Amino acid sequence: MDTLLKGLRAAAEPTRLRLLALCAHGELTVSELTQILAQSQPRVSRHLKLLAEAGLLDRFQEGTHAFFRLAESGTTAEFARVLVDSIPADDRLLALDLERLEAIKKTRAEAAAAYFRENAARWDKIRSLYVDEAEVERVVIDRLSEQPIDDLLDIGTGTARILELLGDRVQRGVGIDQSREMIAVARANLEAAGLRNCVVRHGDMYQLPWPSAAFDAVTLHLVLHYAEVPADAIAEAARVLRPGGRLVIVDFAPHEVESLRDEHAHRRLGFADDEVEAWYGKAGLATKDITHLKGDPLTVSVWSAGRPAGRAPRSRERLQ
């Protein structure tokens, strides 16, 4: 009862109700919300603080920016959605807010496109070295279609391609990446695809900010060759995998394209099957399938493994 009353008190103010409606359409910063509402930043920040404390909004920090979105879980999360859905669709003030929101999203998308243009040559050069990406994606879908997935984690999500590919097959998709530039691109891509069930976060693949057994499936798509300690990255991915869940790694088979070290910061020049299988075993996973897709000169490997249904991952206190 107290929680519900706190939520009611927090939402019972025009500006805060507008903030709830806006945050239901995606993740927004304080400065973006200030721009939309045409109010001072201190005032908007106070409203957001009250809504977050009441459990109506989720807040997460990325460097100097704080992002807000409608609460996804908790006692008041469903109540927050009911409030937003109850706002009349023809409300003039809300319509104006949403117009300004669309302008901000357009600016984001244009910035992301510019970033892609500046870096397209680098990525295209890498992609020209190996098999068609559509073949890789087909195998990933096959490996993850054997059982229903509620929660999916894509580690090193980059442009969020895996989330785009699988977003309509899962209840919740989360991508994590250390590059804030790539996260900006990923957010624009997810918004363009209309995948409101998918989000991206800034974070470290060696210290994932989730408790053990939080996801049904985890993917690392062309990420492991950047890892300083691949075994540790796999162990951390396995930690957040639920019993019966599936881990899928996509990366290169061993190769001799040494230029990838200097020009594209690759730490490792591919991985052998027995090496990845050993890491899986050490992390408490059982190898399920291995697929090799031959390219010129690089071959892409897809290694999938599962956590036995009766075996729980090691527990760890949730990271802050």
BAZATI-909940 format. One record per residue (C-alpha): chain; y, z, x. Coordinates in steps of 0.25 Angstrom, whole numbers, plus 5000, padded with zeros to 4 digits. Layout:
{chain: A	y: Y	z: Z	x: X} .
...
//
This chain:
{chain: A	y: 5000	z: 5000	x: 5000} .
{chain: A	y: 5010	z: 5004	x: 5011} .
{chain: A	y: 5007	z: 4991	x: 5018} .
{chain: A	y: 5010	z: 4983	x: 5006} .
{chain: A	y: 5023	z: 4990	x: 5003} .
{chain: A	y: 5027	z: 4988	x: 5017} .
{chain: A	y: 5025	z: 4973	x: 5016} .
{chain: A	y: 5032	z: 4973	x: 5002} .
{chain: A	y: 5044	z: 4980	x: 5008} .
{chain: A	y: 5045	z: 4971	x: 5020} .
{chain: A	y: 5044	z: 4958	x: 5012} .
{chain: A	y: 5054	z: 4962	x: 5001} .
{chain: A	y: 5066	z: 4956	x: 5008} .
{chain: A	y: 5071	z: 4941	x: 5007} .
{chain: A	y: 5071	z: 4938	x: 5022} .
{chain: A	y: 5058	z: 4945	x: 5024} .
{chain: A	y: 5051	z: 4937	x: 5013} .
{chain: A	y: 5057	z: 4924	x: 5019} .
{chain: A	y: 5052	z: 4928	x: 5033} .
{chain: A	y: 5038	z: 4930	x: 5027} .
{chain: A	y: 5039	z: 4916	x: 5020} .
{chain: A	y: 5043	z: 4910	x: 5033} .
{chain: A	y: 5032	z: 4916	x: 5042} .
{chain: A	y: 5022	z: 4912	x: 5032} .
{chain: A	y: 5025	z: 4898	x: 5037} .
{chain: A	y: 5022	z: 4900	x: 5052} .
{chain: A	y: 5025	z: 4908	x: 5064} .
{chain: A	y: 5040	z: 4910	x: 5066} .
{chain: A	y: 5049	z: 4917	x: 5076} .
{chain: A	y: 5060	z: 4927	x: 5073} .
{chain: A	y: 5070	z: 4916	x: 5078} .
{chain: A	y: 5064	z: 4906	x: 5069} .
{chain: A	y: 5065	z: 4915	x: 5057} .
{chain: A	y: 5079	z: 4919	x: 5060} .
{chain: A	y: 5083	z: 4904	x: 5060} .
{chain: A	y: 5076	z: 4901	x: 5047} .
{chain: A	y: 5082	z: 4913	x: 5040} .
{chain: A	y: 5096	z: 4912	x: 5046} .
{chain: A	y: 5096	z: 4927	x: 5049} .
{chain: A	y: 5098	z: 4936	x: 5061} .
{chain: A	y: 5086	z: 4938	x: 5070} .
{chain: A	y: 5087	z: 4953	x: 5070} .
{chain: A	y: 5086	z: 4953	x: 5055} .
{chain: A	y: 5075	z: 4943	x: 5054} .
{chain: A	y: 5067	z: 4951	x: 5065} .
{chain: A	y: 5069	z: 4964	x: 5057} .
{chain: A	y: 5063	z: 4957	x: 5044} .
{chain: A	y: 5051	z: 4951	x: 5053} .
{chain: A	y: 5048	z: 4965	x: 5058} .
{chain: A	y: 5047	z: 4971	x: 5044} .
{chain: A	y: 5038	z: 4960	x: 5040} .
{chain: A	y: 5029	z: 4961	x: 5052} .
{chain: A	y: 5029	z: 4976	x: 5051} .
{chain: A	y: 5024	z: 4975	x: 5036} .
{chain: A	y: 5013	z: 4965	x: 5040} .
{chain: A	y: 5019	z: 4953	x: 5033} .
{chain: A	y: 5022	z: 4945	x: 5046} .
{chain: A	y: 5014	z: 4944	x: 5059} .
{chain: A	y: 5022	z: 4945	x: 5072} .
{chain: A	y: 5018	z: 4940	x: 5085} .
{chain: A	y: 5026	z: 4939	x: 5098} .
{chain: A	y: 5026	z: 4927	x: 5108} .
{chain: A	y: 5035	z: 4930	x: 5120} .
{chain: A	y: 5049	z: 4932	x: 5115} .
{chain: A	y: 5045	z: 4926	x: 5101} .
{chain: A	y: 5039	z: 4934	x: 5089} .
{chain: A	y: 5032	z: 4925	x: 5078} .
{chain: A	y: 5030	z: 4929	x: 5064} .
{chain: A	y: 5021	z: 4924	x: 5053} .
{chain: A	y: 5015	z: 4929	x: 5040} .
{chain: A	y: 5005	z: 4940	x: 5042} .
{chain: A	y: 4991	z: 4935	x: 5044} .
{chain: A	y: 4983	z: 4948	x: 5042} .
{chain: A	y: 4985	z: 4962	x: 5038} .
{chain: A	y: 4987	z: 4969	x: 5025} .
{chain: A	y: 5000	z: 4963	x: 5021} .
{chain: A	y: 4997	z: 4949	x: 5026} .
{chain: A	y: 4992	z: 4944	x: 5013} .
{chain: A	y: 5004	z: 4950	x: 5006} .
{chain: A	y: 5013	z: 4943	x: 5015} .
{chain: A	y: 5007	z: 4930	x: 5011} .
{chain: A	y: 5008	z: 4933	x: 4996} .
{chain: A	y: 5023	z: 4936	x: 4998} .
{chain: A	y: 5025	z: 4923	x: 5004} .
{chain: A	y: 5017	z: 4915	x: 4994} .
{chain: A	y: 5025	z: 4922	x: 4983} .
{chain: A	y: 5039	z: 4916	x: 4988} .
{chain: A	y: 5043	z: 4905	x: 4978} .
{chain: A	y: 5041	z: 4892	x: 4985} .
{chain: A	y: 5054	z: 4887	x: 4980} .
{chain: A	y: 5062	z: 4898	x: 4985} .
{chain: A	y: 5075	z: 4892	x: 4991} .
{chain: A	y: 5076	z: 4902	x: 5003} .
{chain: A	y: 5062	z: 4900	x: 5007} .
{chain: A	y: 5063	z: 4885	x: 5006} .
{chain: A	y: 5075	z: 4885	x: 5016} .
{chain: A	y: 5068	z: 4895	x: 5025} .
{chain: A	y: 5056	z: 4885	x: 5026} .
{chain: A	y: 5065	z: 4873	x: 5028} .
{chain: A	y: 5070	z: 4881	x: 5040} .
{chain: A	y: 5056	z: 4884	x: 5045} .
{chain: A	y: 5052	z: 4870	x: 5044} .
{chain: A	y: 5064	z: 4866	x: 5053} .
{chain: A	y: 5059	z: 4877	x: 5063} .
{chain: A	y: 5045	z: 4871	x: 5063} .
{chain: A	y: 5050	z: 4857	x: 5065} .
{chain: A	y: 5058	z: 4862	x: 5077} .
{chain: A	y: 5045	z: 4869	x: 5083} .
{chain: A	y: 5037	z: 4856	x: 5081} .
{chain: A	y: 5048	z: 4848	x: 5088} .
{chain: A	y: 5048	z: 4857	x: 5100} .
{chain: A	y: 5032	z: 4857	x: 5100} .
{chain: A	y: 5032	z: 4842	x: 5100} .
{chain: A	y: 5042	z: 4841	x: 5112} .
{chain: A	y: 5033	z: 4851	x: 5119} .
{chain: A	y: 5021	z: 4842	x: 5117} .
{chain: A	y: 5029	z: 4829	x: 5121} .
{chain: A	y: 5033	z: 4836	x: 5134} .
{chain: A	y: 5019	z: 4840	x: 5137} .
{chain: A	y: 5011	z: 4829	x: 5131} .
{chain: A	y: 5008	z: 4822	x: 5144} .
{chain: A	y: 5002	z: 4834	x: 5150} .
{chain: A	y: 4992	z: 4836	x: 5139} .
{chain: A	y: 4989	z: 4821	x: 5136} .
{chain: A	y: 4985	z: 4820	x: 5151} .
{chain: A	y: 4975	z: 4832	x: 5150} .
{chain: A	y: 4969	z: 4826	x: 5137} .
{chain: A	y: 4967	z: 4812	x: 5143} .
{chain: A	y: 4957	z: 4819	x: 5152} .
{chain: A	y: 4947	z: 4823	x: 5142} .
{chain: A	y: 4940	z: 4819	x: 5129} .
{chain: A	y: 4948	z: 4817	x: 5116} .
{chain: A	y: 4953	z: 4830	x: 5110} .
{chain: A	y: 4947	z: 4826	x: 5096} .
{chain: A	y: 4933	z: 4827	x: 5102} .
{chain: A	y: 4936	z: 4840	x: 5107} .
{chain: A	y: 4942	z: 4845	x: 5094} .
{chain: A	y: 4930	z: 4840	x: 5086} .
{chain: A	y: 4920	z: 4848	x: 5095} .
{chain: A	y: 4929	z: 4861	x: 5093} .
{chain: A	y: 4929	z: 4859	x: 5078} .
{chain: A	y: 4914	z: 4858	x: 5078} .
{chain: A	y: 4912	z: 4870	x: 5086} .
{chain: A	y: 4921	z: 4878	x: 5077} .
{chain: A	y: 4916	z: 4873	x: 5064} .
{chain: A	y: 4903	z: 4880	x: 5064} .
{chain: A	y: 4908	z: 4892	x: 5057} .
{chain: A	y: 4921	z: 4896	x: 5049} .
{chain: A	y: 4932	z: 4901	x: 5057} .
{chain: A	y: 4942	z: 4911	x: 5052} .
{chain: A	y: 4950	z: 4914	x: 5065} .
{chain: A	y: 4952	z: 4904	x: 5076} .
{chain: A	y: 4958	z: 4907	x: 5090} .
{chain: A	y: 4962	z: 4895	x: 5099} .
{chain: A	y: 4965	z: 4900	x: 5113} .
{chain: A	y: 4975	z: 4892	x: 5121} .
{chain: A	y: 4979	z: 4885	x: 5108} .
{chain: A	y: 4989	z: 4876	x: 5115} .
{chain: A	y: 4994	z: 4866	x: 5104} .
{chain: A	y: 4985	z: 4873	x: 5094} .
{chain: A	y: 4976	z: 4861	x: 5093} .
{chain: A	y: 4964	z: 4869	x: 5090} .
{chain: A	y: 4971	z: 4877	x: 5079} .
{chain: A	y: 4975	z: 4863	x: 5073} .
{chain: A	y: 4961	z: 4858	x: 5074} .
{chain: A	y: 4955	z: 4870	x: 5067} .
{chain: A	y: 4966	z: 4877	x: 5059} .
{chain: A	y: 4961	z: 4872	x: 5046} .
{chain: A	y: 4947	z: 4877	x: 5049} .
{chain: A	y: 4951	z: 4892	x: 5052} .
{chain: A	y: 4957	z: 4903	x: 5044} .
{chain: A	y: 4966	z: 4907	x: 5056} .
{chain: A	y: 4969	z: 4900	x: 5069} .
{chain: A	y: 4976	z: 4906	x: 5081} .
{chain: A	y: 4980	z: 4899	x: 5094} .
{chain: A	y: 4984	z: 4907	x: 5107} .
{chain: A	y: 4991	z: 4901	x: 5119} .
{chain: A	y: 4999	z: 4906	x: 5131} .
{chain: A	y: 5009	z: 4894	x: 5130} .
{chain: A	y: 5021	z: 4896	x: 5121} .
{chain: A	y: 5024	z: 4882	x: 5121} .
{chain: A	y: 5010	z: 4878	x: 5116} .
{chain: A	y: 5011	z: 4888	x: 5106} .
{chain: A	y: 5024	z: 4882	x: 5100} .
{chain: A	y: 5017	z: 4869	x: 5100} .
{chain: A	y: 5005	z: 4875	x: 5093} .
{chain: A	y: 5013	z: 4882	x: 5082} .
{chain: A	y: 5020	z: 4868	x: 5079} .
{chain: A	y: 5006	z: 4861	x: 5078} .
{chain: A	y: 5000	z: 4872	x: 5069} .
{chain: A	y: 5013	z: 4871	x: 5060} .
{chain: A	y: 5012	z: 4856	x: 5059} .
{chain: A	y: 4997	z: 4857	x: 5056} .
{chain: A	y: 5000	z: 4867	x: 5045} .
{chain: A	y: 4990	z: 4877	x: 5051} .
{chain: A	y: 4996	z: 4890	x: 5046} .
{chain: A	y: 4983	z: 4898	x: 5049} .
{chain: A	y: 4985	z: 4895	x: 5064} .
{chain: A	y: 4994	z: 4902	x: 5073} .
{chain: A	y: 4996	z: 4902	x: 5088} .
{chain: A	y: 4999	z: 4914	x: 5098} .
{chain: A	y: 5004	z: 4916	x: 5112} .
{chain: A	y: 4994	z: 4923	x: 5120} .
{chain: A	y: 4984	z: 4924	x: 5132} .
{chain: A	y: 4970	z: 4919	x: 5130} .
{chain: A	y: 4965	z: 4931	x: 5139} .
{chain: A	y: 4971	z: 4941	x: 5130} .
{chain: A	y: 4970	z: 4936	x: 5116} .
{chain: A	y: 4978	z: 4945	x: 5106} .
{chain: A	y: 4967	z: 4947	x: 5096} .
{chain: A	y: 4956	z: 4957	x: 5094} .
{chain: A	y: 4942	z: 4954	x: 5097} .
{chain: A	y: 4934	z: 4945	x: 5087} .
{chain: A	y: 4946	z: 4940	x: 5080} .
{chain: A	y: 4942	z: 4925	x: 5079} .
{chain: A	y: 4931	z: 4916	x: 5074} .
{chain: A	y: 4933	z: 4905	x: 5084} .
{chain: A	y: 4941	z: 4904	x: 5097} .
{chain: A	y: 4945	z: 4891	x: 5105} .
{chain: A	y: 4950	z: 4888	x: 5119} .
{chain: A	y: 4953	z: 4873	x: 5119} .
{chain: A	y: 4956	z: 4868	x: 5133} .
{chain: A	y: 4961	z: 4881	x: 5137} .
{chain: A	y: 4951	z: 4887	x: 5146} .
{chain: A	y: 4954	z: 4878	x: 5158} .
{chain: A	y: 4968	z: 4885	x: 5159} .
{chain: A	y: 4962	z: 4899	x: 5159} .
{chain: A	y: 4962	z: 4908	x: 5172} .
{chain: A	y: 4950	z: 4915	x: 5168} .
{chain: A	y: 4942	z: 4907	x: 5157} .
{chain: A	y: 4931	z: 4917	x: 5155} .
{chain: A	y: 4942	z: 4928	x: 5151} .
{chain: A	y: 4948	z: 4918	x: 5141} .
{chain: A	y: 4934	z: 4915	x: 5135} .
{chain: A	y: 4931	z: 4930	x: 5135} .
{chain: A	y: 4944	z: 4933	x: 5127} .
{chain: A	y: 4942	z: 4922	x: 5118} .
{chain: A	y: 4928	z: 4927	x: 5115} .
{chain: A	y: 4934	z: 4941	x: 5113} .
{chain: A	y: 4941	z: 4937	x: 5100} .
{chain: A	y: 4929	z: 4929	x: 5095} .
{chain: A	y: 4922	z: 4935	x: 5083} .
{chain: A	y: 4907	z: 4936	x: 5082} .
{chain: A	y: 4901	z: 4923	x: 5078} .
{chain: A	y: 4914	z: 4916	x: 5083} .
{chain: A	y: 4916	z: 4903	x: 5091} .
{chain: A	y: 4923	z: 4901	x: 5104} .
{chain: A	y: 4926	z: 4886	x: 5108} .
{chain: A	y: 4931	z: 4882	x: 5121} .
{chain: A	y: 4936	z: 4868	x: 5124} .
{chain: A	y: 4939	z: 4864	x: 5139} .
{chain: A	y: 4935	z: 4855	x: 5150} .
{chain: A	y: 4922	z: 4854	x: 5157} .
{chain: A	y: 4923	z: 4855	x: 5172} .
{chain: A	y: 4931	z: 4844	x: 5178} .
{chain: A	y: 4939	z: 4840	x: 5191} .
{chain: A	y: 4952	z: 4836	x: 5186} .
{chain: A	y: 4960	z: 4844	x: 5196} .
{chain: A	y: 4973	z: 4840	x: 5191} .
{chain: A	y: 4972	z: 4848	x: 5179} .
{chain: A	y: 4974	z: 4860	x: 5187} .
{chain: A	y: 4987	z: 4856	x: 5192} .
{chain: A	y: 4993	z: 4848	x: 5181} .
{chain: A	y: 4988	z: 4855	x: 5169} .
{chain: A	y: 4985	z: 4870	x: 5174} .
{chain: A	y: 4970	z: 4869	x: 5172} .
{chain: A	y: 4964	z: 4882	x: 5178} .
{chain: A	y: 4950	z: 4876	x: 5177} .
{chain: A	y: 4944	z: 4862	x: 5177} .
{chain: A	y: 4934	z: 4864	x: 5166} .
{chain: A	y: 4923	z: 4873	x: 5163} .
{chain: A	y: 4907	z: 4872	x: 5164} .
{chain: A	y: 4899	z: 4875	x: 5152} .
{chain: A	y: 4891	z: 4886	x: 5159} .
{chain: A	y: 4904	z: 4892	x: 5163} .
{chain: A	y: 4910	z: 4893	x: 5149} .
{chain: A	y: 4896	z: 4897	x: 5144} .
{chain: A	y: 4896	z: 4909	x: 5154} .
{chain: A	y: 4910	z: 4913	x: 5149} .
{chain: A	y: 4905	z: 4913	x: 5135} .
{chain: A	y: 4893	z: 4921	x: 5137} .
{chain: A	y: 4902	z: 4932	x: 5145} .
{chain: A	y: 4911	z: 4932	x: 5133} .
{chain: A	y: 4900	z: 4935	x: 5123} .
{chain: A	y: 4899	z: 4921	x: 5117} .
{chain: A	y: 4887	z: 4911	x: 5116} .
{chain: A	y: 4890	z: 4897	x: 5119} .
{chain: A	y: 4887	z: 4888	x: 5107} .
{chain: A	y: 4891	z: 4873	x: 5111} .
{chain: A	y: 4896	z: 4866	x: 5122} .
{chain: A	y: 4902	z: 4852	x: 5121} .
{chain: A	y: 4907	z: 4842	x: 5132} .
{chain: A	y: 4917	z: 4831	x: 5128} .
{chain: A	y: 4918	z: 4821	x: 5140} .
{chain: A	y: 4931	z: 4816	x: 5144} .
{chain: A	y: 4937	z: 4808	x: 5156} .
{chain: A	y: 4938	z: 4816	x: 5165} .
{chain: A	y: 4937	z: 4829	x: 5157} .
{chain: A	y: 4926	z: 4834	x: 5148} .
{chain: A	y: 4930	z: 4844	x: 5137} .
{chain: A	y: 4919	z: 4855	x: 5134} .
{chain: A	y: 4919	z: 4863	x: 5122} .
{chain: A	y: 4911	z: 4876	x: 5123} .
{chain: A	y: 4909	z: 4884	x: 5110} .
{chain: A	y: 4903	z: 4898	x: 5110} .
{chain: A	y: 4901	z: 4909	x: 5099} .
{chain: A	y: 4901	z: 4924	x: 5099} .
{chain: A	y: 4888	z: 4929	x: 5093} .
{chain: A	y: 4890	z: 4934	x: 5079} .
{chain: A	y: 4885	z: 4948	x: 5082} .
{chain: A	y: 4893	z: 4950	x: 5095} .
{chain: A	y: 4907	z: 4955	x: 5094} .
{chain: A	y: 4917	z: 4952	x: 5105} .
{chain: A	y: 4922	z: 4963	x: 5114} .
{chain: A	y: 4933	z: 4970	x: 5108} .
{chain: A	y: 4947	z: 4972	x: 5113} .
{chain: A	y: 4960	z: 4979	x: 5108} .
{chain: A	y: 4969	z: 4969	x: 5102} .
{chain: A	y: 4980	z: 4963	x: 5112} .
{chain: A	y: 4994	z: 4965	x: 5108} .
//
